[in-house]
Amino acid sequence: MTMMLSLQGINKEFGEVTILNNVNFNIALGDRIGLVGLNGAGKSTLANIIYGALKPEQGSILWYKKDIEIGYLKQNSFYSQRTWSGKEINIKNEEYIGNLLEISSYLGIEKIDPMEEERLSSLSGGEKMKLALANIWSRNPDFLILDEPTNHIDYQGMNWLIEELKKYKGTILIISHDRYFLDSVVNKIIEINKGTTSIYHGNYSFYREEKKRRYESELHQYEIQECNKIKIQQEITRLKSWSDKGHRESTKKEAAGLGKKEYFRKKAKKMDKQIKSKIKRLEKIDLEGVKKPEKDKKIDFKFSEAALRKIRIIEAADIKKSFDSRILFRKTSFYIMSGERVGVFGPNGCGKSTLLNTIIGKESLDEGELFISKSISIGYLSQEAQEINREQSVIELFDIESREDESRIRTMLANMGFDEKMIKQPISTLSLGELTRVRMAKLIAKHQDLLVLDEPLNHLDIYSREKLEDALREYDGSIILVSHDRYMIENICDCLLVFEDNKIKKILSEPKDYLDKLFIKDKRNNSEKNKNENNIREQKMLIENEIAYVLGELTKVTQDTPAYNQLDNKFKELINKKRNLDK
């Protein structure tokens, strides 16, 4: 195994907070690493140190291979005409532009040109992420650092990225909370926890199982140690009892002779020596022994039960919605029963969030009818947190009507990881992950019958995602869910609303079955597309060779002669063929 770089004793602090503490690990050529940890653990900080954008307070990075080209996708990149992921690009490089346009088309972004500032500014978040990926890919880097590359991208983009990363021969470091994505592309997990790193040689599922096994093993060793400490303490107590008795006997006036006093004195001294030895042994165990392993942080999303009978709560009849001349969906009919958990599936920009907005009454339809039962209460979580007043404290966001109500909300916030200090902080001081948890808590507090969730996992770390899924599985109300996290869709939903050919179709089969078939279909289509494009390239190469030959022959003959006219007609024919292939 050839080493590419080595991190040695990396320490990083921000103010008085230590983010990374004596981090040591190696990255070999061809490694495919997933970097995981809780929100704020220091994953992006570590990525920036490796990239060279940040310097550690202590430690160093040793590069074994020089002139490594790094492609770095930042989590919150800035996109403009000349700025991509923080770097200037040469937009006159025709080979680069050709690669960019080709890769963009794979991802479903058509007619993109880096020269078109207006077109770039109108892209959605998902399209911008895809274009940033295409930009990095077109550079053919040796080392990819991808910070949340699946944020906002649809299944088409996800499947493309997975397949390309499988074919990629370089080294990969990925920060992601998407478990399906990590399972598909990495073979090593590095976890950051309280500033230190642990390495797991496998994908995400292996990491979770191995982490559980390590915890149970460490807990077992700790429990054995604690039992031994109790035995030692009991021995110390017994020895102290014997020692005290020896000291008493050696000082009794009525003790028969000096010999007996000396016997008890020596015995007490021996006991004292053993006591000191055992106390030192206990101190050594406390100092160097097995520390009690920490459990994962406690986060408890707990939804109240919804009291609904099995009725139709939503019914769409021939609905249509468009923006300007663009049709999102039309001639669409479907229904949702109480208790159903419906995943909304489709590519970026197809109208998923618009559909949710029509259900909650924020958007109107162009045609058709959308029946919403008046007997249900609806809780809505949007992608953005625009409804939140960031000047308020966490506790002030909740409508508290009584002491009992306040006690219940404080307990719920504590279960979701917010201590007394945090609930009094302004919302503006929270991380994006903490803000998402607060918004989810506000939704839970309202006891809704139907939860309408638009990308609820945005900014949540993996542990929080799994806890939220556990709570949603236990919730017995109805759920309408938009998510690009495949594991969440498969774990929560029992059916799908699929955007396809400007219609919304209800798929009653298991989401996993549908997504597996779609993945195979996309893979087959991409394979056919690659074959067709390779075939077109070969044809163009042959035509260009013929054009070069004809131009050479034209220089050898006189104009207005039969030979010249014949060659000229051949040249025009070849040019037309090339133009047709370029369309």
Summary of the structure (lengths in Angstrom):
residues: 583
radius of gyration: 33.2
end to end distance: 46.3
largest distance: 146.2
contacts: 1722
relative contact order: 0.09
helix: 46%
strand: 22%
